[in-house]
Amino acid sequence: MKGVIDRIVDSKWAVILVGEEEVEHNVPIDKLPADSREGSIVEVELLNGTIVNVINLPNETAIQQAQITDKMNLLKSRKRSNFKRN
């Protein structure tokens, strides 16, 4: 199943939101691939409701980040945008 690393807590735990329902799972940070960070899209393997394997999906992460950047640029370009920066 796919998930996203939502946040890192106390530099010890990663909170991964899994699936469409975004079910929250806590994983020790040392169980993540070395290049993982907040916002990374990952493939997780579940066994009895527990994450046993995490694989980074860097291409999907890059696509997602590009979509977010495009949306933010669109919002900033609107006349009455609250996101404009001087």
N, C-alpha and C positions, 0 to 999 in steps of 0.2 A: 504494500500500500504506500501511497505517497503521503508525505507530510512536510511541514515547514518548521524549522527551528525558530520558535517564537522568541525565546529569551534565554539568557544564561543567568543563573541565580547563584550568588556567592562564589563565583568562579569554580563551582563544583558540580552543578547540575544544569542540564539543558532541558528546557520545556519544549517538547515537540507536539505540535497539533497535527493529528493524523486523520486523514479521510475527509469527506465532505462535511461530516458532523464536527470536525475539528476536536476530536477527543484528545484530551490533554494527557501526555505521558511524560514522566520525569526519568531522565537517563543520566547516569554519571558522565561527566564531560570526557573522561578518559576512554569511554566507549565510542566516541564520535571519531570520524576521520579527521586527520590533522588539519585539513583546509576548511573545516566547518566553521560557520559563524552565524550570528543571528540573521534570519532572512533566507538562509540556505534551504533550497528544496531538496528533500532527501527521499530515498526509497527505504522503507522500514520493513523488517520481517518480524511478525508477531508470533509468539508461541504462548498459548493460554493467556492472552491479553497483556503479555509483557514483551517489550521490544528486545529482540535478541541480536539484531543486526541492523546497522545503519550504513547506507551508501549515498554519498553525495551525488547530486545530479547537476553539475555545473552549467550545462547548456540550458536546462530549464530555468535555473536560477537567473542566468543572464537574460533570457527572454522575459521573465517576469519583471526584472529590474528595468529593462528597456521600456516595457509597457507602463510601468509606474512613472518613469521619467517623462515619457510622452504625455501622459495624463497631467502631470504637474506642470509641464510647459504649456499645455493647452489652458489650464486654469490660470496660469500667470499671464497669459496673453489676453485674457478677457478684460474689457474696459473696467469693470467694477470688481476686479479680483481682490480678495483679501490676502492673496499669496504673493503679490508684487513686492519686489524689494527694490529700494532706491539705490 
